[in-house]
């Protein structure tokens, strides 16, 4: 593994999940609307419990926090250039040199593709997901074309 490719790298392939990102954005919006709605309703409804402004802000804050967690699912990205492969999943990014990559596979029943490494290791590629169907097939094809061009 090496450091990040230089800033002037021209990426030949940039892949991101489509459906999961859309679902995540919609879910985040729903979480915010529901929690803000609950926060507003808490003060107006007589439930026998006294809710204060701090309770309302906490309810809205919980919705915002949960929405941010869900939006992490929009981060996955695969970038390919002559310098290597950059795989960013939910939290971290990993740079893989072409010399280490042994191909991309999409095992039966898997939710996303993976890049095969030596010694039976692999890196999951959450940017190419099975539920994206044709978009995923196209991304795998384009990756394999770049692999044929750059791998040893």
Secondary structure as GFF3:
##gff-version 3
##sequence-region A 1 152
A	DSSP	beta_strand	13	15	.	.	.	ID=ss1
A	DSSP	alpha_helix	19	44	.	.	.	ID=ss2
A	DSSP	alpha_helix	53	71	.	.	.	ID=ss3
A	DSSP	three_ten_helix	72	74	.	.	.	ID=ss4
A	DSSP	beta_strand	77	81	.	.	.	ID=ss5
A	DSSP	beta_strand	84	88	.	.	.	ID=ss6
A	DSSP	beta_strand	93	96	.	.	.	ID=ss7
A	DSSP	beta_strand	104	105	.	.	.	ID=ss8
A	DSSP	beta_strand	112	117	.	.	.	ID=ss9
A	DSSP	beta_strand	121	129	.	.	.	ID=ss10
A	DSSP	three_ten_helix	130	132	.	.	.	ID=ss11
A	DSSP	alpha_helix	134	150	.	.	.	ID=ss12
###
